[in-house]
Amino acid sequence: GESVGLHLPTLSVQEGDNSIINCAYSNSASDYFIWYKQESGKGPQFIIDIRSNMDKRQGQRVTVLLNKTVKHLSLQIAATQPGDSAVYFCAENGNAGGTSYGKLTFGQGTILTVHP
Amino acid sequence: NAGVMQNPRHLVRRRGQEARLRCSPMKGHSHVYWYRQLPEEGLKFMVYLQKENIIDESGMPKERFSAEFPKEGPSILRIQQVVRGDSAAYFCASSPPLGGANYGYTFGSGTRLTVV
């Protein structure tokens, strides 16, 4: 079936470094992608999103890149801080519209650890 | 404006008992989604509901699981005759009337169910 997956399960960086978290998706019908941050014992927290008609979107310290040719999504975090330590998930909404509108498919997750 | 409220935060049930998980959506949100998260995995879609209506239950197990979102009160995820494999974190999300992940999709903090 269709799935969203991640290349790297763990990532350790030093405070101040830039972090890049990758995600591969297989549903070619996906038209909307979201990155979530999940801290221990909490629910997923929205970070940034991107539509399929874009290839880059920037937020505060974060940038999402979308490569539809190879079905690849990445999250870049600039000047990573200890507070960024969490599990990061990509998610896609491959069936926008109809009865599946709002249903998200999540990747496995990447554990980001930021060392002071 | 309170976020998505889930209770209880932690629930322990013996095998064969029933588990009831509650979710109160954000104010103004009329769409509710339930997800299950096993340890070290991403969230898996279970069901999408609007008031008094199940829109998409393609992720719900065929037996023992049911969900409702009545006209008044919270959404309820009910698991009958729980087994150890039901142990997981269950997250609820809500969105405004436009629906879908593209519009203010917000997660609660989850209910952690442990079956002993």
Interface residues (C-beta under 8 A of the other chain):
Chain A: V4 Y32 I34 Y36 G41 K42 G43 P44 Q45 F46 D49 F89 A91 N93 A96 T99 S100 Y101 G102 K103 L104 T105 F106 G107 Q108 G109
Chain B: V4 H31 Y33 Y35 E40 E41 G42 L43 K44 F45 Y48 I55 D56 S58 G59 F91 A93 S95 G99 G100 A101 N102 Y105 T106 F107 G108 S109 G110
